[in-house]
């Protein structure tokens, strides 16, 4: 009998599940073989595929197809994104059907420059046409929360993303409860706590502002905030699931093991490394963060306080919250570069 690999053992020994991020069809098959039960794609996806050696020819064919049908480069990009993600959703479809809709979802997030509620809803419904296991990925801002309420009431599966604070996740719980009150067959919803990006942002702040804080303490920030978010949301509404995202190190997966959660990671640089290193499965999520660590983070990092304390941030501030801006800016940059590529064919 061959030895089981890391993610297979995580799945067997804990409630933690592995999702894969921004993959090709080949990588999606690899991930499923290793135990992946879902997939996320973000607005950077098309640009990444434009530069992936296995995907360049396919993307170029799609550009040529839609350039002949559509004059608006942004509309072309939206259609290409859906076509590419549709193929990934097809890879996960058997899992979706076998589990009767409990797993096998592939989430898709659209144009990062137009995130008003009406546009989010329009694009979510357009993308849903690509398959029954397509999940709408919606940023948790004031406008995003409006869209989530409408989509949840219509039975659309949702991945509420760009969550960097406890309050954002709690707002998702509240909106979902209100939107689905009395519904018998509710579509699933998750909030994605982007743990790695929160850590990346706080590290940049520490370096820029020359804040004296130990590396050991700073290492805990994102995980600490994720743990509090997890427990408070489970108290608020257990129907709302947890996704961890934005991994910037192996610990953004390994420290989450034990949680009833789906942790999204890239294939290259994270999933492949964990498979190669094959570490022991240790359920670290339930280890409490030392009080002195929380105190130091709260004392020295105002943005950590916003992420950690429920009343430290308001919905009107979500869109301009530093780590949210950092995350969205990467999407905007990739979306713009993909548009430039498309325009070069027009």
C-alpha positions as CSV (number, residue, x, y, z in Angstrom):
1,X,0.0,0.0,0.0
2,X,1.5,3.4,-1.0
3,X,1.9,6.0,1.7
4,X,-0.7,8.7,1.7
5,X,0.5,12.2,1.0
6,X,0.1,15.3,3.3
7,X,-3.2,16.7,2.1
8,X,-4.8,13.2,2.0
9,X,-3.8,12.7,5.6
10,X,-5.0,16.1,6.6
11,X,-8.4,15.3,5.1
12,X,-8.4,11.9,6.9
13,X,-7.3,13.1,10.3
14,X,-9.0,16.5,10.6
15,X,-12.0,18.6,9.4
16,X,-9.6,20.9,7.5
17,X,-10.0,20.8,3.7
18,X,-7.6,21.8,0.9
19,X,-8.8,24.2,-1.9
20,X,-6.6,25.2,-4.8
21,X,-6.2,28.7,-6.2
22,X,-5.7,30.0,-9.8
23,X,-5.0,26.7,-11.5
24,X,-4.7,25.2,-15.0
25,X,-6.9,22.1,-15.8
26,X,-3.8,19.9,-15.3
27,X,-3.1,21.4,-11.9
28,X,-6.7,21.1,-11.0
29,X,-6.5,17.3,-11.7
30,X,-3.3,17.1,-9.7
31,X,-4.9,18.9,-6.8
32,X,-8.0,16.7,-6.7
33,X,-5.8,13.6,-6.7
34,X,-4.0,15.1,-3.6
35,X,-7.3,15.8,-1.8
36,X,-8.6,19.2,-3.0
37,X,-12.3,19.7,-2.6
38,X,-12.7,23.1,-4.2
39,X,-11.1,25.9,-6.1
40,X,-10.9,29.7,-6.2
41,X,-10.0,31.9,-9.1
42,X,-9.5,35.7,-8.6
43,X,-9.4,38.7,-11.0
44,X,-5.7,38.0,-11.7
45,X,-6.6,34.6,-13.2
46,X,-6.7,35.5,-16.9
47,X,-3.4,37.4,-16.8
48,X,-1.8,34.5,-15.0
49,X,-3.0,32.1,-17.7
50,X,-1.8,34.5,-20.4
51,X,1.7,34.0,-19.1
52,X,1.4,30.3,-18.3
53,X,3.3,28.2,-20.8
54,X,0.5,25.5,-20.9
55,X,-2.3,28.1,-21.4
56,X,-1.0,30.8,-23.7
57,X,-2.2,29.2,-26.9
58,X,-5.7,28.6,-25.4
59,X,-6.0,32.1,-24.2
60,X,-4.8,33.6,-27.5
61,X,-7.5,31.6,-29.3
62,X,-10.2,33.0,-27.0
63,X,-8.9,36.5,-27.5
64,X,-9.1,36.1,-31.2
65,X,-12.6,34.6,-31.0
66,X,-14.1,37.4,-28.9
67,X,-12.2,40.3,-30.6
68,X,-14.2,39.3,-33.7
69,X,-17.5,39.5,-31.8
70,X,-17.0,42.3,-29.2
71,X,-15.5,45.8,-29.3
72,X,-15.3,46.4,-25.6
73,X,-12.0,44.9,-24.2
74,X,-13.5,44.7,-20.7
75,X,-16.4,42.6,-21.9
76,X,-14.0,40.4,-23.8
77,X,-12.0,39.9,-20.6
78,X,-15.1,39.0,-18.6
79,X,-16.1,36.4,-21.2
80,X,-12.6,34.9,-21.4
81,X,-12.5,34.6,-17.6
82,X,-15.7,32.8,-17.6
83,X,-14.7,30.4,-20.4
84,X,-11.4,29.5,-18.6
85,X,-13.1,29.0,-15.2
86,X,-15.8,27.0,-16.8
87,X,-13.2,24.4,-17.9
88,X,-11.9,24.3,-14.3
89,X,-15.4,23.9,-12.9
90,X,-15.9,20.9,-15.3
91,X,-12.9,19.2,-13.7
92,X,-14.5,19.6,-10.2
93,X,-18.1,18.7,-11.4
94,X,-17.9,15.0,-10.6
95,X,-16.9,15.8,-7.1
96,X,-19.8,18.4,-6.8
97,X,-22.3,15.8,-8.1
98,X,-21.0,12.9,-6.0
99,X,-21.1,15.0,-2.9
100,X,-24.6,16.3,-3.8
101,X,-23.4,19.9,-3.7
102,X,-21.4,19.8,-0.5
103,X,-18.0,20.2,-2.3
104,X,-16.5,20.7,-5.7
105,X,-17.2,24.4,-6.0
106,X,-15.1,26.7,-8.1
107,X,-15.5,30.4,-7.2
108,X,-15.0,33.3,-9.7
109,X,-14.5,37.0,-8.9
110,X,-14.8,39.5,-11.7
111,X,-13.8,43.1,-12.7
112,X,-12.1,44.7,-9.6
113,X,-12.6,48.2,-11.0
114,X,-16.4,48.0,-11.0
115,X,-17.6,46.7,-7.6
116,X,-20.9,48.4,-7.1
117,X,-23.7,46.1,-6.0
118,X,-25.6,46.0,-9.4
119,X,-22.4,45.2,-11.4
120,X,-21.4,42.5,-8.9
121,X,-24.8,40.9,-9.2
122,X,-24.9,41.1,-13.0
123,X,-21.5,39.5,-13.3
124,X,-22.2,36.8,-10.7
125,X,-25.3,35.7,-12.5
126,X,-23.5,35.8,-15.9
127,X,-20.7,33.6,-14.4
128,X,-23.2,31.2,-12.8
129,X,-24.3,30.2,-16.3
130,X,-20.9,28.4,-16.7
131,X,-21.9,25.5,-14.4
132,X,-23.9,24.4,-11.3
133,X,-20.8,24.3,-9.2
134,X,-19.8,27.9,-10.0
135,X,-19.7,30.0,-6.8
136,X,-19.9,33.8,-6.9
137,X,-16.9,35.4,-5.3
138,X,-17.9,38.8,-3.8
139,X,-15.7,41.4,-1.9
140,X,-17.0,42.3,1.6
141,X,-17.5,46.0,1.2
142,X,-20.6,48.0,1.7
143,X,-21.6,47.5,-1.9
144,X,-20.5,43.8,-1.8
145,X,-22.7,43.2,1.3
146,X,-25.7,44.5,-0.7
147,X,-24.9,42.2,-3.5
148,X,-24.4,39.2,-1.1
149,X,-27.9,39.8,0.3
150,X,-29.5,39.8,-3.1
151,X,-27.5,36.8,-4.4
152,X,-28.1,34.7,-1.2
153,X,-31.8,35.3,-1.5
154,X,-31.7,34.0,-5.1
155,X,-29.9,30.8,-4.0
156,X,-26.5,31.6,-5.5
157,X,-23.5,29.9,-3.8
158,X,-21.2,32.7,-2.4
159,X,-17.6,33.1,-1.4
160,X,-17.5,36.4,0.5
161,X,-13.9,37.5,0.0
162,X,-11.4,40.2,0.9
163,X,-12.2,39.7,4.6
164,X,-9.4,41.2,6.7
165,X,-11.4,41.9,9.9
166,X,-13.6,40.1,12.3
167,X,-16.4,42.6,11.7
168,X,-16.5,41.9,7.9
169,X,-17.1,38.2,8.5
170,X,-19.7,38.9,11.2
171,X,-21.5,41.2,8.7
172,X,-21.5,38.4,6.2
173,X,-23.2,36.1,8.8
174,X,-25.8,38.7,9.6
175,X,-26.6,39.4,5.9
176,X,-26.8,35.8,5.0
177,X,-29.2,35.0,8.0
178,X,-31.4,37.9,6.9
179,X,-31.4,37.0,3.2
180,X,-32.2,33.3,3.7
181,X,-34.6,33.5,6.6
182,X,-37.3,30.9,6.1
183,X,-35.6,29.3,3.1
184,X,-35.6,25.5,3.0
185,X,-32.8,24.9,0.5
186,X,-30.2,27.5,1.1
187,X,-27.2,27.8,-1.1
188,X,-23.8,27.5,0.7
189,X,-21.9,30.6,1.7
190,X,-18.3,31.0,2.9
191,X,-16.3,34.0,4.0
192,X,-12.7,34.1,3.0
193,X,-10.4,35.4,5.6
194,X,-7.3,36.5,3.7
195,X,-4.8,35.7,6.4
196,X,-1.7,35.9,4.3
197,X,-2.4,39.3,2.8
198,X,-3.2,40.7,6.3
199,X,0.2,39.5,7.4
200,X,1.9,40.9,4.3
201,X,0.3,44.3,4.8
202,X,1.2,44.5,8.5
203,X,4.8,43.5,7.7
204,X,5.0,46.3,5.2
205,X,3.7,48.8,7.7
206,X,6.2,47.6,10.3
207,X,9.1,48.1,7.8
208,X,7.9,51.4,6.4
209,X,7.1,53.0,9.8
210,X,10.1,51.3,11.5
211,X,7.9,49.9,14.3
212,X,9.8,48.0,17.0
213,X,8.0,44.6,17.3
214,X,9.5,41.2,17.5
215,X,9.3,38.9,14.4
216,X,7.8,36.2,16.6
217,X,5.0,38.4,17.6
218,X,4.3,39.7,14.1
219,X,4.3,36.1,12.8
220,X,1.1,35.5,14.8
221,X,-0.9,38.4,13.5
222,X,-2.9,36.9,10.7
223,X,-3.4,33.5,12.3
224,X,-4.5,35.2,15.5
225,X,-7.1,37.3,13.7
226,X,-8.3,34.3,11.8
227,X,-8.8,32.3,15.0
228,X,-11.0,35.0,16.6
229,X,-13.0,35.4,13.3
230,X,-13.6,31.7,13.2
231,X,-14.9,31.3,16.7
232,X,-17.1,34.4,16.7
233,X,-18.6,33.5,13.4
234,X,-19.4,30.0,14.5
235,X,-21.3,31.5,17.5
236,X,-23.1,33.9,15.2
237,X,-24.1,31.5,12.4
238,X,-22.7,28.0,11.9
239,X,-24.2,27.8,8.4
240,X,-21.5,30.3,7.2
241,X,-18.3,28.4,6.4
242,X,-14.7,29.6,6.8
243,X,-12.1,29.8,4.0
244,X,-8.5,30.8,4.7
245,X,-6.7,32.5,1.8
246,X,-3.8,34.6,0.6
247,X,-1.2,32.2,1.8
248,X,2.3,33.7,1.9
249,X,4.0,30.9,3.7
250,X,3.4,27.2,4.5
251,X,2.3,28.1,8.0
252,X,-0.8,29.8,6.5
253,X,-2.0,26.2,5.8
254,X,-0.3,24.2,8.5
255,X,-1.4,26.5,11.4
256,X,-5.0,26.2,10.2
257,X,-5.1,22.4,10.4
258,X,-7.7,21.3,12.9
259,X,-10.3,24.0,12.0
260,X,-13.5,23.0,10.3
261,X,-12.4,25.1,7.3
262,X,-11.3,25.2,3.7
263,X,-7.8,26.6,3.2
264,X,-7.0,27.9,-0.3
265,X,-3.4,27.8,-1.5
266,X,-1.6,28.1,-4.8
267,X,-0.3,24.9,-6.5
268,X,3.1,26.3,-7.3
269,X,5.1,27.4,-4.2
270,X,2.7,26.1,-1.5
271,X,0.8,23.0,-2.3
272,X,3.7,21.4,-4.2
273,X,6.1,22.2,-1.4
274,X,3.8,20.7,1.3
275,X,3.5,17.6,-0.8
276,X,7.3,17.4,-1.2
277,X,8.1,18.1,2.4
278,X,5.2,15.8,3.6
279,X,5.2,17.2,7.2
280,X,3.4,15.6,10.1
281,X,-0.3,16.4,10.4
282,X,-0.5,18.5,13.6
283,X,-3.8,20.2,14.6
284,X,-2.4,23.6,15.6
285,X,-5.5,25.7,15.1
286,X,-6.8,25.2,18.6
287,X,-3.6,26.4,20.3
288,X,-4.4,29.8,21.8
289,X,-2.3,32.9,20.9
290,X,-0.5,34.0,24.1
291,X,-2.0,37.1,25.7
292,X,1.2,39.1,25.6
293,X,1.4,38.6,21.8
294,X,-2.1,39.9,21.3
295,X,-1.4,42.8,23.6
296,X,1.8,43.8,21.7
297,X,0.0,43.5,18.3
298,X,-2.9,45.7,19.5
299,X,-0.6,48.3,21.2
300,X,1.8,48.8,18.3
301,X,-0.4,48.2,15.2
302,X,-3.6,50.2,14.8
303,X,-4.5,48.2,11.7
304,X,-4.3,45.0,13.6
305,X,-6.8,46.5,16.1
306,X,-9.1,47.2,13.2
307,X,-8.8,43.6,12.1
308,X,-9.2,42.1,15.6
309,X,-11.8,44.2,17.5
310,X,-15.4,44.2,16.2
311,X,-16.1,47.9,16.9
312,X,-12.7,49.2,15.6
313,X,-13.9,49.4,12.0
314,X,-17.1,50.3,10.2
315,X,-18.6,49.0,7.0
316,X,-17.9,52.3,5.3
317,X,-14.2,51.8,6.0
318,X,-13.9,48.2,4.5
319,X,-13.1,49.3,1.0
320,X,-10.3,51.6,2.1
321,X,-8.9,49.3,4.8
322,X,-5.1,49.0,4.1
323,X,-4.9,45.2,3.6
324,X,-8.0,45.2,1.5
325,X,-6.5,47.9,-0.7
326,X,-3.3,45.9,-1.0
327,X,-5.2,42.8,-2.1
328,X,-7.4,44.6,-4.6
329,X,-4.5,46.6,-6.1
330,X,-2.9,43.3,-7.2
331,X,-6.2,42.4,-8.9
332,X,-6.4,45.8,-10.6
333,X,-2.9,45.5,-11.8
334,X,-3.4,42.1,-13.4
335,X,-6.8,43.1,-14.8
336,X,-5.2,46.1,-16.5
337,X,-2.4,44.1,-18.0
338,X,-4.9,41.6,-19.3
339,X,-6.9,44.4,-20.9
340,X,-3.7,45.7,-22.5
341,X,-3.0,42.3,-24.0
342,X,-6.5,42.1,-25.4
343,X,-6.3,45.6,-26.9
344,X,-3.1,44.6,-28.7
345,X,-5.3,42.3,-30.8
346,X,-7.9,44.9,-31.6
